[in-house]
Every structure is written in C-alpha cells, then in structure tokens.
Amino acid sequence: MNERLSLTMVDNAQFTEIFNAAPLMAILRGMGVERSLTVATMAWDLGIDVVELPIQTPEDIESLRVVAMAARERGKVVGAGTVVSVEHVRQAAEAGAEFTVCPGFDLEVVRASSDFGMPVMPGVATASEVQLALKEGLTWLKVFPASVLGTAWIKAMQGPFPQARFVTTGGMNAANAGEFLRAGARVVAIGSALEDPSQLPKLVALLEPAAQIVPAGQ
C-alpha cells in the first residue's frame, strides 16, 4: 500500500481555475444548515465564488449537501474542509463537494480525494511539508494557521518553492487579508469576518479590479 502511494502522483492544478475569479474564499464553520446557506449566498452576492464548509458533525454534512446544491444552481464552487480521514472524503463526495481541504498533510487522505475525483488542498506549516506536497504533485497548499505563521513565512517559502500556490487560513480578516496577498498568498480564506458588517466593505474592496494585488517580487 505505501509503495503504491509513493509511486503514484496526484495533481491539484484544478484550483487555478477554481480560484480564477477572486482571491478570497469563504469558510462556513459550524453554522448549521440555514445559516450556512444564508452566509454562502451573501458571499456569492459579494463576489466570493468559492465556499468551504468544514465537516466535523452530521449537521455539517447536511449543511454541505444543501449549500452544494444551491451552488450548482448558481454555477458556484463548494468544497469540504477539515477533511482528516478517508471516511470524510467519502462523505464529502456524497454530499456534493467539488474539492477537499485538509488541516495537515495526510497522503492517504490525499489519494482518497483524488480517487473520488476531487482536487485536494493539504495543510502545510513547515518547509518539509511544502517540499513533500510538491513532490507528490500538489502545488496549491493551505497555510495553516496562517495568522500564527505570519506573512514572513509566506515570503520565506517563495524562495525555495516558487511553484507553490498558498491559500492562507486561520485568523484571516479584512485587516490582514491584503497583507497576506501582498506577501505572495494567492487566496485568503475568510471565516467569521464575513459575519462582521464593519469588515465587509474592506473585503469587497479586495475583489474590485482596481484593487488587484501584485504579490511581492512579481
């Protein structure tokens, strides 16, 4: 089993198209079915086309199913987050997720998601994890916890790993999203900030063409 895993490459280049429209992704954690659908709709209306729902409870699975159904009707993309097991991968696929996101790097979970036809974004927090993920063919990587690692981590990783495409998650909000994008992050994942009316204008500003941010060094 391990030998097979080590010899088979995977690919998550599909995220290039998934995130083509905007540098933001909405994360709807533990909101329940009704609230998840409401906040997802708000995110889509703002121009945040990609939504992730972490799946940690049966209610989360149902929320994912309902939001994924609504997303298909609007041509939007919904994925499953906090995917930490092969069973989670199966549940995500059955609920209609189009991609999976993991808090860490687990090759068995990566392979399972690929087998189900869903691109997977593993979480990384060290140079070793970035190197191992890239070795497996994974270029889009979740930086977690981003607020703890900081923008300096993003800049430092770009030197040895210029092919990596980082999505920052954990502690992201309107105040620091622009800083992470300027540091080189391709996408910033926003969670509770979406429910703060005072932050919405700044988030919307990041989506405007005139505010397109060029990462440092490019």
C-alpha positions in Angstrom: 0.0 0.0 0.0 2.7 2.5 1.0 4.8 1.6 -2.1 1.8 2.2 -4.3 1.2 5.6 -2.7 4.8 6.7 -3.1 4.8 5.8 -6.8 1.5 7.5 -7.9 1.5 11.2 -8.4 -1.5 13.4 -7.8 -2.4 16.8 -9.1 -4.4 19.7 -7.7 -3.8 22.2 -10.5 -7.6 22.5 -10.9 -7.5 25.1 -8.1 -6.0 27.5 -10.6 -9.4 27.6 -12.4 -11.4 27.3 -9.2 -9.8 30.5 -7.7 -9.6 32.3 -11.0 -12.4 34.8 -10.2 -11.3 36.1 -6.8 -8.5 36.0 -4.3 -10.9 35.2 -1.4 -12.6 32.0 -0.2 -15.4 31.9 2.4 -15.2 29.3 5.2 -18.5 28.5 6.9 -17.7 26.5 10.1 -20.5 25.0 12.2 -23.2 27.4 11.2 -26.0 24.9 10.8 -27.9 24.4 7.6 -30.0 27.6 7.4 -27.2 29.9 8.4 -24.7 28.3 6.2 -27.0 28.8 3.2 -27.6 32.4 4.1 -23.9 33.3 4.5 -22.9 31.3 1.4 -25.5 33.3 -0.6 -24.2 36.5 0.9 -20.6 35.5 -0.1 -21.7 34.7 -3.6 -23.5 38.0 -3.9 -20.4 39.9 -2.8 -18.3 38.1 -5.5 -16.7 35.4 -3.4 -17.5 32.5 -5.6 -15.7 29.7 -3.7 -17.1 28.4 -0.3 -15.7 25.8 2.0 -17.7 24.0 4.7 -15.7 22.1 7.3 -17.3 18.7 8.0 -17.0 17.7 11.7 -20.6 16.7 12.6 -23.6 15.1 10.9 -25.2 18.6 10.7 -22.1 19.9 8.9 -22.5 17.2 6.3 -26.2 18.2 5.7 -25.1 21.8 5.5 -22.6 20.9 2.9 -25.2 19.0 0.9 -27.7 21.9 0.9 -25.1 24.6 0.1 -23.6 22.4 -2.7 -27.0 22.0 -4.2 -27.6 25.8 -4.2 -24.1 26.4 -5.6 -24.7 24.2 -8.6 -27.8 26.2 -9.4 -25.7 29.4 -9.4 -22.6 28.0 -11.0 -20.5 28.4 -7.9 -18.0 26.0 -6.2 -18.3 24.4 -2.8 -15.7 22.2 -1.1 -15.4 20.3 2.2 -12.9 21.4 4.8 -11.3 19.8 7.9 -11.1 16.5 6.0 -8.9 14.3 8.1 -9.9 10.7 7.1 -10.9 8.6 4.1 -14.4 8.4 5.6 -14.6 12.2 5.5 -13.6 12.1 1.8 -16.4 9.7 1.1 -18.9 11.8 3.0 -17.7 15.0 1.2 -18.1 13.3 -2.2 -21.6 12.0 -1.4 -22.7 15.5 -0.2 -21.6 17.1 -3.5 -18.3 18.7 -2.6 -16.2 19.6 -5.6 -12.9 19.7 -3.6 -11.5 18.9 -0.2 -9.2 20.8 2.2 -7.2 19.3 5.0 -5.6 20.9 8.1 -2.5 18.8 7.6 -0.7 16.6 5.1 -2.0 13.1 5.1 -1.1 11.1 1.9 -3.8 8.5 2.4 -6.5 11.3 2.5 -4.9 13.0 -0.5 -5.1 9.8 -2.5 -8.7 9.1 -1.5 -9.8 12.5 -2.5 -8.1 12.1 -5.9 -9.7 8.7 -6.3 -13.1 10.3 -5.8 -12.3 12.9 -8.4 -12.0 15.8 -6.1 -8.8 18.0 -6.0 -7.4 18.2 -2.5 -5.5 21.0 -0.8 -3.4 19.7 2.1 -2.4 21.9 5.0 1.3 22.8 5.5 3.2 24.7 8.2 6.8 23.8 7.6 9.3 23.7 4.7 9.4 19.9 4.9 5.6 19.6 4.4 5.7 22.0 1.5 8.5 20.0 -0.1 6.7 16.7 0.4 3.5 18.0 -1.0 5.2 19.5 -4.1 7.0 16.2 -4.6 3.6 14.5 -4.8 2.4 16.9 -7.5 0.4 19.2 -5.2 1.1 22.9 -5.9 -1.9 24.5 -4.2 -1.3 24.3 -0.4 -3.3 25.5 2.6 -1.1 27.5 5.0 -2.4 26.9 8.5 -2.5 28.5 11.0 -1.7 31.5 8.8 -2.1 34.2 11.4 0.4 32.4 13.6 2.9 31.7 10.8 2.7 35.3 9.5 3.4 37.0 6.2 7.2 36.5 6.7 6.6 32.7 6.4 4.9 33.2 3.0 7.8 35.3 1.7 10.4 32.9 3.1 8.8 29.8 1.4 8.7 31.5 -2.0 12.5 31.4 -2.3 13.0 27.6 -2.3 9.4 26.8 -3.5 8.4 29.3 -6.2 5.9 26.9 -7.7 3.8 26.7 -4.5 0.5 28.4 -4.5 -0.5 29.3 -1.0 -4.0 29.7 0.4 -3.9 31.3 3.9 -6.4 30.0 6.5 -6.8 30.7 10.2 -7.2 34.2 11.7 -7.7 35.9 8.4 -9.9 39.1 8.3 -10.3 42.4 6.4 -7.4 43.9 8.4 -4.8 41.4 7.3 -6.1 39.9 4.1 -4.4 42.5 1.9 -1.1 42.0 3.8 -1.1 38.2 3.1 -2.0 38.8 -0.6 0.9 41.3 -1.0 3.2 38.8 0.7 2.5 36.3 -2.0 -0.6 34.3 -0.9 -2.8 33.5 -3.9 -6.0 33.3 -1.9 -7.1 34.3 1.6 -9.8 32.2 3.3 -12.2 34.3 5.4 -14.4 32.8 8.1 -16.1 34.8 10.9 -15.1 38.1 9.3 -17.9 37.5 6.8 -20.4 38.0 9.6 -18.9 41.3 10.7 -20.7 44.2 8.8 -17.8 46.5 9.6 -15.4 44.3 7.7 -17.5 43.7 4.6 -16.6 46.9 2.7 -12.9 46.2 3.0 -13.4 42.6 1.8 -15.4 43.8 -1.2 -12.6 46.3 -2.0 -10.2 43.4 -2.4 -12.4 42.0 -5.1 -12.5 45.1 -7.2 -10.4 45.1 -10.4 -8.7 48.3 -9.4 -7.5 46.7 -6.2 -5.9 43.7 -7.7 -2.8 43.0 -5.6 0.5 42.1 -7.2 2.5 39.8 -4.8 5.9 41.0 -3.6 8.7 40.1 -6.0 6.4 39.8 -9.1 
